[in-house]
Amino acid sequence: MMDQFLQNNGLLYGAFLTFVLSMLAIDLGIFHRRDHVVNVRESLIWTAVWIVLAIAFMGFVYYRYETILPGSGTKTALEFLTGYLIEKSLSIDNVFVFLLIFSYFNVPAQYQHRVLFWGIIGALVFRAIFIALGALLIAKFHAVIYLFGLFLVFTGIKMAWAKDKQIHPERNPILRLFRKIVAVTDDFRGRRFFVRESGRWLATPLFVVLLVIEWSDIIFAVDSIPAIFAVTKDPFIVFTANVFAILGLRALYFALAGIMRMFHHLHYGLSIILVFVGIKMILTDIYKMPIGISLGLIGFVIVVSIAASLIWPRQEPQLIKTNDLRN
């Protein structure tokens, strides 16, 4: 019965996508119809809204799966929560990259929400494609799960040793190709992505920023999507956990953008999580760790890494005073 449910849940996908599109329409059409600088209070409210909606959806997952197959509701709901927590924690790393991109291009604060809004729309499409391909590969070739695991272990170790991130948009292959094909204006033209001048269409720097944002999310998806497959093989749970994490990412950016540098030890926690889920995937046929233990370990690592950042703050380089130079 459960297999039939997983294979014939087109109506469920349709209802979920309708809900998501409705929320996005309300967001852009009502609350952000006019461009404005999103303050911390507004961003925290929207962050809380998306978290509450994710928790409510977890309750729906429990009810739905428990109804179809008694005894499966708790396990599936915890899988959703664990996957959501993994995606949410990894998305914090995206926030720092978005901050660097906006700073690099000097994007006016009032237009950043618009870029992130359309960037998230694109992210939903690309992640849906990646999840479908990942689920297909795992279903057809079981050995792929070991490759995913090794990749996550490698990525986690690499992240732990990485220095401060540096963004070089001018090296982006998609951006370089785009500039060869499409002319770009020298400055921003308000909130517009394209303008028509002298009988031809020109892209604005705001659209260039959108391209870079989309590209960075694709790179992050390569890490995060295999990670959630370590928790569950159910494409619906993988997709919905991704969607809720992404939808809250925009609000999370405006809430954390000003204090991201405080969490300088967070990347160690994220690297540990990636290595952990990678090993979990590699050992999937030998030992299946209870989902409750996985959830507890991931939450513990995130809390400890954030606490360590606050207890041992980043040591900023001290400026040499002119009096010291004289001495």
Steps between C-alpha positions, in 0.01 A plus 500: 500500500784739585674430167178582316472823698857603415449428130159663462527821695474746212203663670707548815782664303249720323338612825839572657619704200172693499555587865860610434407716201214656697736594784750647255225700329389639836861581588581688179154629408395633841783534750775591254304665222716808548876471523631587843786417731407192702578568866597243762155500663323422172753233408467331842121495466518333158767259624267398783208466256689255278624300799147471638370394158774236477407363843131499405585312181693247709175438686324448167771252396447304822122489450520411130754219532349364821163478326643314200726267698450495879831527684681691223383850594750574776799369303408695185429820693840476669663438161340821373616693808855364473517576128362848562756562772785385273384721215438793734845476657672470163299796369660720766820462301309631196412815695865594535561446127193711411636776722833494317330504159278797588800684642714426194239644261392781738136399468269759664339354812146567377549272197664206676165343594393502134819321392467237774130448421560411136819319593302272728246433224785379282647301789172312544502398134863388494474311830188320382700381198798395714278315748320313222833400344644400838198286587513335157871423528465352849202290389678367187858481628526439874879548493441871430418547867859405587631758252273762657636406842864525392430834333345639820792380712744667258294820492475511879876460546566763235258741671675456836834604351361782287604854582271801479286476189591722208254561220627578151186553287709608203634142477152347486477314166125561465547871562789530256300322230194717571699822459626382163145444379300775672594866547486624861435858614768679698276571800185381675166602352287482811340160559507396134694202369478612135454837328439597141729769362566611141279225366670211682464322829778531756549306822563696819758420769207383715441211260871422503480472880201267462704273272784483753253425782346218296841356418609505864181320606562228241846448648353477850230259381770258387598468870166525674280271290720188540511578873124477542490171308699359793191564714223380270456358150143633473512766223197680644666545841830602335325757280274651765782528757711677236217734406426611856871558568536706180183702556628609841845577362407845368364615835793335676741703287361835616495378861859374502678718242620746763630241747629221271863572586423409862439137399858443385512145647177393330678360195670245728159383616372480143808301395438253786137462389602429140758244608247340736227462239759383246615220732135422573441450127809282457391275790134493398505124423695416815339716769189714484526766768166586663366827366462641851873459567587664166272794576648542848862488378438753221322741734776460761775579247323814379440630854860431606652670193285810549575509873873464430480798263344713773732381778817541292426795269702571189821690573496799270843630394605797711599820332843640586476842655714783367657540846618139483667567165691792649634278773 
